[in-house]
């Protein structure tokens, strides 16, 4: 319970404050009463995070616990009540009365937050990859794809707040010749339960995110996507091996590598394929930038958008392209060359 207490307090201070008053209050209460997070104990230890419990609670409110008073505090569910003592009482009641449901969800689900605005953060990096590809089409391979809404950057238009100069490479056309999504539990078109889980992972006050998700799910359903269910590190060599020789493989992830126990395994697995490819990561520095270089973090931002070229089993070039805000909120463009890490042979 000590670890749960620390995780919820950290979540309140670093994630929820200023973005979700509902989750900020509940996280602080759970830090004082960690027994309220006991359904999380059914999840593997690395996945015992506040957002998994909160996603399970909202999923219950959308399904088996529909009509519970807690929904009245969730704008995403039509609620209008302000966070306070009533919210805490309602949350406590839901955990007690639906403990089995919550525990089961935590045991079999992982956090899946498909924020569509991340496509806008990734777009200049895809343009940079297109500049390297020349006449070759890009074959996109997304790690932790969830529902694949980031695999269709050529079919969706998204905006993010720009902090700093306008990003380069936005005028590069994206010729996408293949789209592959890898996830432990990919949400394919027609997976009603999976789509409900995605909606449950949207924070209660973020109604605009919910609307963007619904629109993106509809667009994604029109694309030809190859779905692979499996661990991203184990599955990515096969996905790259299936990319035609006249395509440039572009492997990317956004807020997904951070869930790996040993993120460094990813770059090693990519290098071992022997293919020339581009890697694009929009992650917190320990799960992105730090995999590619020992250079200091060049942006004061929650995330850093980085690109790397892998050839001959080594990182041959790496660049930090931009600092990025949470949930796709903003992009601070300013490309900087990095000293690439030497990979073990």
Protein Blocks (a to p, Z undefined) as FASTA:
>chain_A
ZZmmmmmmmmmmmmmgopammlmmmmmmmmmmmmlmmmmmmpcfklmcfklmmmmmmmmm
mmmmgoiaklmmmmknopabdcdfklmmmmmmmmmmmmmmmmmmmmmpccddddfklmmm
mmmmmmmmmmmnomaccddddehklnopmmmmmlpccddddedjddehklpccddfbdcd
ddfbdcdehilmlmmmmmmmpcfklmmlmmmmmmmmmmmmmpccdddeddfklmmmmmmm
mpcfkbccddddehklmmpfblmlmmmmmmmnopacdddddddfklmmmmmoccdcfbdc
fbdcdddddeehiafbdcdfbdcdehhlaccddddddddddddZZ
